[in-house]
Amino acid sequence: KLLPNCSPFSGLWMSGLDNRRSKQELAMVYTPLESCLRSIVSYYKSNPQVVPEGYATRNLELQLATERMNV
């Protein structure tokens, strides 16, 4: 029921890929996680009217969590 909307930033492509080869062969440089998260948090704090697509099922998530806590 909740997939792929299980979090505000989830999508159909939710895999963890190994990026070592791209770094070695293509000299790719990736944004560190801390910087990326800081940017995302800053954006949403500055734009509270923007709701991530993944929040489409947020009420259902909260309902399920509440039900499980009350078991």
PyRosetta script that sets phi, psi and omega in degrees:
from pyrosetta import init, pose_from_sequence

init()
pose = pose_from_sequence("KLLPNCSPFSGLWMSGLDNRRSKQELAMVYTPLESCLRSIVSYYKSNPQVVPEGYATRNLELQLATERMNV")
pose.set_psi(1, -40.0)
pose.set_omega(1, -172.5)
pose.set_phi(2, -91.1)
pose.set_psi(2, -19.3)
pose.set_omega(2, -178.7)
pose.set_phi(3, -81.3)
pose.set_psi(3, 138.1)
pose.set_omega(3, 5.6)
pose.set_phi(4, -91.4)
pose.set_psi(4, 8.6)
pose.set_omega(4, -175.4)
pose.set_phi(5, -88.5)
pose.set_psi(5, 42.4)
pose.set_omega(5, -176.8)
pose.set_phi(6, -84.8)
pose.set_psi(6, -5.4)
pose.set_omega(6, 175.2)
pose.set_phi(7, -159.1)
pose.set_psi(7, 160.7)
pose.set_omega(7, -175.5)
pose.set_phi(8, -62.5)
pose.set_psi(8, -18.3)
pose.set_omega(8, -176.6)
pose.set_phi(9, -119.3)
pose.set_psi(9, 18.2)
pose.set_omega(9, 178.5)
pose.set_phi(10, -84.3)
pose.set_psi(10, 157.3)
pose.set_omega(10, 176.9)
pose.set_phi(11, -150.5)
pose.set_psi(11, -176.8)
pose.set_omega(11, -179.8)
pose.set_phi(12, -64.5)
pose.set_psi(12, -29.2)
pose.set_omega(12, -179.3)
pose.set_phi(13, -101.4)
pose.set_psi(13, 90.5)
pose.set_omega(13, -177.6)
pose.set_phi(14, -119.5)
pose.set_psi(14, 59.3)
pose.set_omega(14, 179.5)
pose.set_phi(15, -110.0)
pose.set_psi(15, 154.9)
pose.set_omega(15, 173.3)
pose.set_phi(16, -100.9)
pose.set_psi(16, 106.4)
pose.set_omega(16, -177.6)
pose.set_phi(17, -94.6)
pose.set_psi(17, 146.9)
pose.set_omega(17, 176.8)
pose.set_phi(18, -82.4)
pose.set_psi(18, 117.8)
pose.set_omega(18, -175.5)
pose.set_phi(19, -100.1)
pose.set_psi(19, 11.7)
pose.set_omega(19, -178.8)
pose.set_phi(20, -59.7)
pose.set_psi(20, -42.5)
pose.set_omega(20, -177.6)
pose.set_phi(21, -64.1)
pose.set_psi(21, -41.5)
pose.set_omega(21, 179.1)
pose.set_phi(22, -65.1)
pose.set_psi(22, -33.7)
pose.set_omega(22, 177.1)
pose.set_phi(23, -68.2)
pose.set_psi(23, -43.3)
pose.set_omega(23, -177.4)
pose.set_phi(24, -71.7)
pose.set_psi(24, -49.8)
pose.set_omega(24, -171.8)
pose.set_phi(25, -87.1)
pose.set_psi(25, -28.8)
pose.set_omega(25, -176.7)
pose.set_phi(26, -114.3)
pose.set_psi(26, 0.4)
pose.set_omega(26, -179.0)
pose.set_phi(27, 56.4)
pose.set_psi(27, 35.7)
pose.set_omega(27, 178.7)
pose.set_phi(28, -68.8)
pose.set_psi(28, 145.4)
pose.set_omega(28, 176.2)
pose.set_phi(29, -125.7)
pose.set_psi(29, 127.2)
pose.set_omega(29, -176.4)
pose.set_phi(30, -108.6)
pose.set_psi(30, 150.4)
pose.set_omega(30, 177.1)
pose.set_phi(31, -68.7)
pose.set_psi(31, 128.8)
pose.set_omega(31, 177.7)
pose.set_phi(32, -60.3)
pose.set_psi(32, 146.6)
pose.set_omega(32, -177.1)
pose.set_phi(33, -53.6)
pose.set_psi(33, -45.6)
pose.set_omega(33, -178.3)
pose.set_phi(34, -58.6)
pose.set_psi(34, -42.6)
pose.set_omega(34, 179.2)
pose.set_phi(35, -66.3)
pose.set_psi(35, -42.0)
pose.set_omega(35, 179.9)
pose.set_phi(36, -62.7)
pose.set_psi(36, -47.5)
pose.set_omega(36, 179.9)
pose.set_phi(37, -64.0)
pose.set_psi(37, -40.2)
pose.set_omega(37, 178.4)
pose.set_phi(38, -58.8)
pose.set_psi(38, -43.0)
pose.set_omega(38, 179.7)
pose.set_phi(39, -64.4)
pose.set_psi(39, -43.7)
pose.set_omega(39, 179.8)
pose.set_phi(40, -64.3)
pose.set_psi(40, -46.8)
pose.set_omega(40, -179.8)
pose.set_phi(41, -62.4)
pose.set_psi(41, -43.9)
pose.set_omega(41, 179.2)
pose.set_phi(42, -60.1)
pose.set_psi(42, -43.6)
pose.set_omega(42, -179.9)
pose.set_phi(43, -60.5)
pose.set_psi(43, -49.5)
pose.set_omega(43, -177.3)
pose.set_phi(44, -70.7)
pose.set_psi(44, -29.7)
pose.set_omega(44, 175.0)
pose.set_phi(45, -69.2)
pose.set_psi(45, -34.5)
pose.set_omega(45, 179.5)
pose.set_phi(46, -81.3)
pose.set_psi(46, -16.3)
pose.set_omega(46, -177.5)
pose.set_phi(47, -132.6)
pose.set_psi(47, 66.6)
pose.set_omega(47, -175.2)
pose.set_phi(48, -64.0)
pose.set_psi(48, -17.2)
pose.set_omega(48, 179.3)
pose.set_phi(49, -75.4)
pose.set_psi(49, -17.3)
pose.set_omega(49, 179.7)
pose.set_phi(50, -82.4)
pose.set_psi(50, 126.2)
pose.set_omega(50, 179.9)
pose.set_phi(51, -115.2)
pose.set_psi(51, 122.3)
pose.set_omega(51, 179.2)
pose.set_phi(52, -59.4)
pose.set_psi(52, 144.9)
pose.set_omega(52, 179.7)
pose.set_phi(53, -55.1)
pose.set_psi(53, -36.1)
pose.set_omega(53, -177.8)
pose.set_phi(54, -63.9)
pose.set_psi(54, -9.0)
pose.set_omega(54, 178.2)
pose.set_phi(55, -85.9)
pose.set_psi(55, 7.3)
pose.set_omega(55, -179.4)
pose.set_phi(56, -59.1)
pose.set_psi(56, -31.1)
pose.set_omega(56, -178.1)
pose.set_phi(57, -111.3)
pose.set_psi(57, 20.1)
pose.set_omega(57, -175.7)
pose.set_phi(58, -58.1)
pose.set_psi(58, -41.9)
pose.set_omega(58, -179.3)
pose.set_phi(59, -63.0)
pose.set_psi(59, -38.6)
pose.set_omega(59, 177.3)
pose.set_phi(60, -66.1)
pose.set_psi(60, -40.9)
pose.set_omega(60, 177.6)
pose.set_phi(61, -58.8)
pose.set_psi(61, -47.0)
pose.set_omega(61, -179.6)
pose.set_phi(62, -63.9)
pose.set_psi(62, -40.1)
pose.set_omega(62, 178.6)
pose.set_phi(63, -62.3)
pose.set_psi(63, -47.3)
pose.set_omega(63, 179.1)
pose.set_phi(64, -62.5)
pose.set_psi(64, -42.0)
pose.set_omega(64, 179.5)
pose.set_phi(65, -63.6)
pose.set_psi(65, -41.4)
pose.set_omega(65, 179.5)
pose.set_phi(66, -65.4)
pose.set_psi(66, -43.2)
pose.set_omega(66, 179.6)
pose.set_phi(67, -61.8)
pose.set_psi(67, -41.3)
pose.set_omega(67, -179.0)
pose.set_phi(68, -69.7)
pose.set_psi(68, -30.8)
pose.set_omega(68, 178.5)
pose.set_phi(69, -72.9)
pose.set_psi(69, -27.4)
pose.set_omega(69, -177.3)
pose.set_phi(70, -91.5)
pose.set_psi(70, 6.3)
pose.set_omega(70, -178.9)
pose.set_phi(71, -80.6)
pose.dump_pdb("model.pdb")
